[in-house]
Amino acid sequence: MKKWRRSLWIKMLVCVLVANVCCVSNISGVVKKANADTTTESGSGDTHGFIKVNGDKMYDENGKEYRIKSMGMGNNVWGTTSLGKNATILDTYVTEDGYKELSELGFNAVRFYINYYFFISNDSDPNNIVWKESAFEWLSKNIAWAKKYDMKVLINMHVPTGGFMKENQPDFWGPINEAKELNTNNMLLTKKLWTEIARRYSDETAVLGYGLLNEPFLYASYRNVYKEYKEQPEEEAIVNYLYSKTPGQLLDQYYGYLEELKTSIREVDNNHMLFIERPYGYVNYKKTFLLQSNNTYDSGTETKSTSYWGYTESFRLLNDNNTVYEFHYYEPDTLTSNGLSYKPEEPDYTYSDTIAIKNGSADASVEFLDEVKNVNVAIDNWQNVESNFYKATANDNYGYWKVRVTDPGKNGFVGFDNIVISEYDENGNYVRDVNKYSFSNYKASFTAKGNVEIQKDDKGNTRTPAFYYYNTNTKESSMAVGYYNSSGSLTITKNGLIQFPMKSGYSYKISADVKFLYCDSTVKVDIGFQTIKCKGVRLLTKDYLADFMDTWLNWGKEKGVPMYLGEVGSSNYSILNTNADTYLRDIFDIMNEKNVNYSYHDYHDANWGFYRDAMNEYCTEANRNPKTYEVFKEKVNYESEPEITELPAPVVKATSNKNKKVTLTWDAVPGATSYQLYKYYASSGTIQKSTVVTGTTYTFNGLKKGSTYRYIVQAIGDNALSNNVDGKFAVDARVGVNNDAVIADAAYDADANSLTLSWDKVSGVSEYYVYKYYASTKQLSAPKTTTKNACKYYSVKNGKVNRYLVTTKKIDDLTNYDGRGCISVYVP
């Protein structure tokens, strides 16, 4: 049997179940709730029972499938530092009205971030803990608000002991004190806190579950480092330990700790689901190790931490049958993190099929640069320049713009703006601009240097050799390439961040506006682009986003466990200044089409929040992101289409053996629990619902003698139906009696594709005449003559209505027959 996820089938099934619908229409599109005040849908936040895992799905206490549609509640867990150690609870973050609004929008849960330091002091003794009751009161208050509006609360340990995990991992896994003595309190304290939360809320049905650790990054466990390398300096010991271990051994450390948390929680709470994430990498202060798809280490640059979002190899199954597996999705990061404090603003990085996503590493590259000619270095005005054409080959999969400045002088800069890369087909015809880059929307932090203001990075250092500047005289924003107070000969190259797809045989050229600022006459400018060969490229489209998300969803299907997209969203800058709201619509469509459990990040935050004001201010409509709000209104209240199984259409027979009656009979269909009958009016093409029966026969009474009536029988099962509601499948019968006709029955043999007519013997009759009847021309075929009370026809036309007449007397005139006494048989 076929499986279906098509809107037509959904609407047909709805028509079958709703009595006041009289017509089936072929309408495509998404099925949505009318509004948030209608009857609670499947997977709502109904808090009357616990949600449990069964296979790769979750179900409520009534056995109905539950889908998580949650909002992340950041709750100021980061405080004013990246570690979150000074974070405080803010009553302004969310109020009861917030839960009411989210419920009305269609959210059924919140992913509620907590910070270890809300509940316990940093120097607590694991054996003598004093809990901060005010924190539990705050948590209970939010759970009560959620419960009031039929929502659930997923408690998420966003900041465990030691600080936010990606920023200060060693403090969590066990720091070594000044005396080089191992201190494992942090892991134990987090376990104690989880056990206390589970103890207090074990019977609370409004709690969805426990997210054990958010975005875990693994340092080597200090207990093992100290044991094996205790004679070495701490930093050196960590590096040596990491190099000595395989990824599997380090994963053992992480999942071993999760098993400890699970065991401790299950001692006091077997009701709630656990949510676990894969570790994203292994980090120390000198090297970054990312778990790759081939299970090898990639030693990165000297960075303190990094993220790696692309693979599932670091997922392992927990020894627990009520666990959900969580992943986060911010693909592509350049778009979703656009404009954040740790990312440069990229106002021209939009959600577009002109942006290329590379597949695999670069195999080869070509640098194409043209020297700018016919420009006047002495003129302090913008001048437009362009390169020659570059013809792409099969080795050019994608490219990015590139500019180079040579010898601008001691304080010389070259400004660039409105960089455009244009594409031309094989015949030299202009096709489109595949890359446009304007700096007019940049709003960065600058320090004055004469007329040119030099941008500072997040550490306060001057950005050289390439940076964005604001001219205090002309009020212009552009990219300046050069050095302040430089000496000697310089060659400075700046590459664009946006990759554009290239087609073999097509040609490309770059144009830009340039301005010379305090440059020596020796300055040289080149413009062009870098082309890259790789395994191929994907375009930034909905299909790409869906395939990328399938990385994790397919892992869950393979393992038979439920997946939860614990964080998805985009920066407010990107939503308001580019077209990331379109990106969000596609993301929500993907999640709805794939029935993904998700949580939007997050509710109240200047960078990411649905409400954009500071967290110490109350949420107001003025600070609500209007574009995000429209996306939520359109997409959150989505009802996923159930999987509809197509049943076989029944073999249906229609006869009229008495005046004013037509009798329908049909073969039982495996999987069908009932049959929907329809009346079909050929003159208008209208299909009208009639009645539902559970048997295999039905008689229509009170009909008009001499009239022809047409009917359709549709098989209905549990989320299943036959696809035969169409006038061409209607059986018909002429009301009235032919005194010489014998009312026959029919049996269809699908294997032989034959139809056997049979009838009761008529006393005194030794010979019968069997005709095929063609209703459109009102003609009878030449008869078959038989002495038996049965006749078989082979090569029956499938998907058609076949009509037959059996008489005891031969009919001489085979034309203009009115159809009385015929049996009409629909064969699927």
Order of alpha helices (4+ residues) and beta strands (2+ residues): beta-alpha-beta-beta-beta-beta-alpha-beta-alpha-alpha-beta-alpha-alpha-beta-alpha-alpha-alpha-beta-beta-beta-beta-beta-alpha-beta-beta-beta-beta-beta-beta-beta-beta-beta-beta-beta-beta-beta-beta-beta-beta-alpha-beta-alpha-alpha-beta-alpha-beta-beta-beta-beta-beta-beta-beta-beta-beta-beta-beta-beta-beta-beta-beta-beta-beta-beta
